[in-house]
């Protein structure tokens, strides 16, 4: 054994000690000469001591690097796992993206949320890259400038949707800077679907509304351009289920026991052989 009694404890071995003491020879001579109550070095050849401490510091250096790399790997793995958990797949977003006609009135959509939803548009395809669409954001304080001029749930007129107390309180009114043509409506479809997927990723839902009084809505909001479509945005208060059907079955959506059912043609019948 190299150590007995009356030498500095191992806790004194640090980089600042070495730096302050100069060379390894100087440090060893100073360290071995200091009286202490812990241990004292026996009369060991200086070369053996040098080799011992050299190996000791190499071990500390390697261990430190190893632990640092392992910690970096752990953090990277934790970050990736967190991102994977927080982001739904496209299939999940599409399944959650249901036309919603009843909203939680206690939840107020903020202007920054609407901006984030609209922000997808500068990353989307556009016919001949015209990018003619413009967006008027409407939050709860202006909701009454929109609600009287829109109609929802045309397939269930007998219910008078939205039910009292479940009206949306935020909207995105989509307008066009050019006279609408076929390509404009292609752009419109791409835009609205992308915005709704973004809303779903944020925990919200929406509804495309094309049944509205165009002139009165434009006047109410003092729009510079003619509106093409209104997107309602909010926190869903509905239970919606998809139902598989064959291509010749009834496509009408319906409600039973408080659940809104949406028939969708199975994939096999969508593909032309």
C-alpha positions, 0 to 999 in steps of 0.5 A: 500500500502506498499510503499510511498516515499524515498526508493531504487527503485525496480531496485536495487533488484538483486542477487549481492545486496543480496549477499553483504548484507548477510542475508535477515534481514541485507539487509532489514534493510540496504535497508529501511534505505537508503534515496532516492527520490523514495519511503519509506516503511511505518512502516510495520512488519518485518515478513510481509516484509520478506514474501513479498520479499520472494514471490517476489524472488520466482516469479522472479526465476519461471518467469526466469526459465519459460522464459528460458524453453520457449526460449529453446523450441522455439529454438529447434522448429526453428531448427527442422523447418529449418532442415525440410525445407532444406532437401527434402524427398526421393521421392523428391530427386528421382524425381529430380535425372534425367540423365542430358546431358546438364550442366551450363558451368559457374558453376564449381564443386569443389573438396570438393563437389566431396569428399562429394558425394563419402563419401556416399560410406563408409556407403553403403552395399557391397556384402560380404563387399568386398568394391572393388570400388575406385573413381578418382575425376576429376574437370574442370582442368582435364575435357579434360582428360575425355571428348574425351573418353565418349559418351552421349545420345545414345538414341538421337544420331542425336542431338550429345549430349552434345550440344556445351557449355553444357559439364560437367566439373567434373567427378567421375570415378568408378574403381574396385580393383578386377576382376568384377563379378556379385556382383561387379555390384550390388555394382556399382549400389548401389554406383552410385545411392547413389552418385547421390542422394547426388549430388541432395541434394546438388543442383547438377545433374549427369549422369551414363556413361558406353559408353566410351573408357576404355583403353584410359580413363585409360591411360589419367588419369593414373588409377591404376585400370580398370574403370567400369563407369563414373559419370558426375556431374554438375549444370543442364541446362536442363528441364526434365519431367517424363511421365507415360506410360503403360508397353507395350508403347514405353520406349524411351526418347525424346525431344520436344520444349527444354524439355527432356521427360522420360517415366516411367512405372506406378506403377500398371504395375510394380507389379506382381499379 
